[in-house]
Amino acid sequence: MLKKYLLVGAAGLMPFAAFAAIVGTNEPARPLTRERLTEGGVRPARLEKYLNHSDEQWHADQAAFMAEMKQHKVEATSSPPPADRHGAFL
């Protein structure tokens, strides 16, 4: 008997579900840059060390990538095809 009332009640609420709307959205994260890290004032030495290492690693990665492109005679890179929101390629 209770199941019957729950089913009828749920069916009565179904039309309201069709009128849902997005009320607000989250802002995307801002990039973590040296300038943004100095907004708060003093930057710790270990953070400075980390940022310098990160820059060095980025340059090393770029150099290795360019050397690999040259080795395989690739002149330009390309982007992957766009994906839908579930990750499947269109």
C-alpha positions as CSV (number, residue, x, y, z in Angstrom):
1,M,0.0,0.0,0.0
2,L,2.8,2.4,0.9
3,K,4.6,1.6,-2.4
4,K,1.5,2.6,-4.3
5,Y,1.4,6.0,-2.6
6,L,5.2,6.5,-3.2
7,L,4.8,5.7,-6.8
8,V,1.9,8.1,-7.3
9,G,3.8,10.8,-5.4
10,A,6.9,10.3,-7.5
11,A,4.9,10.4,-10.7
12,G,3.3,13.6,-9.6
13,L,6.7,15.3,-9.2
14,M,8.1,14.2,-12.6
15,P,7.0,17.3,-14.5
16,F,9.0,19.5,-12.1
17,A,12.2,17.7,-13.0
18,A,11.9,18.7,-16.6
19,F,12.3,22.4,-15.7
20,A,15.7,22.3,-14.0
21,A,18.1,25.1,-14.9
22,I,21.7,25.9,-14.2
23,V,21.7,28.5,-11.4
24,G,25.4,29.3,-11.3
25,T,28.8,28.0,-12.4
26,N,32.2,27.6,-10.9
27,E,35.0,29.9,-12.2
28,P,37.9,28.0,-13.8
29,A,41.1,27.8,-11.8
30,R,43.5,30.6,-12.5
31,P,46.9,29.5,-13.7
32,L,49.6,29.2,-11.1
33,T,52.2,31.8,-12.2
34,R,55.2,33.5,-10.5
35,E,53.2,36.8,-10.5
36,R,50.2,35.2,-8.9
37,L,52.4,33.6,-6.2
38,T,53.8,37.0,-5.2
39,E,50.4,38.6,-4.7
40,G,50.4,37.5,-1.1
41,G,53.8,39.1,-0.3
42,V,57.0,37.1,0.5
43,R,57.6,33.9,-1.3
44,P,59.4,31.1,0.6
45,A,62.9,30.0,-0.6
46,R,61.6,26.4,-1.2
47,L,58.9,27.7,-3.4
48,E,61.4,29.7,-5.4
49,K,63.6,26.6,-5.7
50,Y,60.6,24.6,-6.9
51,L,59.7,27.2,-9.5
52,N,63.2,27.3,-10.8
53,H,63.4,23.5,-11.1
54,S,60.0,23.5,-12.9
55,D,61.3,26.1,-15.4
56,E,64.5,24.0,-16.0
57,Q,62.5,20.8,-16.4
58,W,60.1,22.5,-18.9
59,H,63.1,23.7,-21.0
60,A,64.7,20.3,-20.9
61,D,61.4,18.7,-22.0
62,Q,61.0,21.1,-24.9
63,A,64.6,20.5,-26.0
64,A,64.0,16.7,-25.9
65,F,60.7,17.0,-27.8
66,M,62.3,19.2,-30.5
67,A,65.2,16.7,-30.8
68,E,62.8,13.9,-31.2
69,M,60.8,15.8,-33.9
70,K,64.1,16.5,-35.7
71,Q,65.1,12.8,-35.5
72,H,61.8,11.6,-37.0
73,K,61.8,14.5,-39.5
74,V,58.5,15.9,-38.2
75,E,58.2,19.6,-39.1
76,A,55.0,20.5,-37.2
77,T,52.8,19.1,-34.5
78,S,49.1,18.7,-34.7
79,S,46.2,18.7,-32.2
80,P,44.1,15.6,-31.4
81,P,40.5,15.7,-32.8
82,P,38.0,17.3,-30.5
83,A,36.3,15.0,-27.9
84,D,32.7,15.2,-26.7
85,R,32.1,15.8,-23.0
86,H,32.4,12.0,-22.2
87,G,35.9,11.8,-23.8
88,A,34.9,10.0,-27.0
89,F,36.3,11.4,-30.2
90,L,33.8,12.7,-32.6
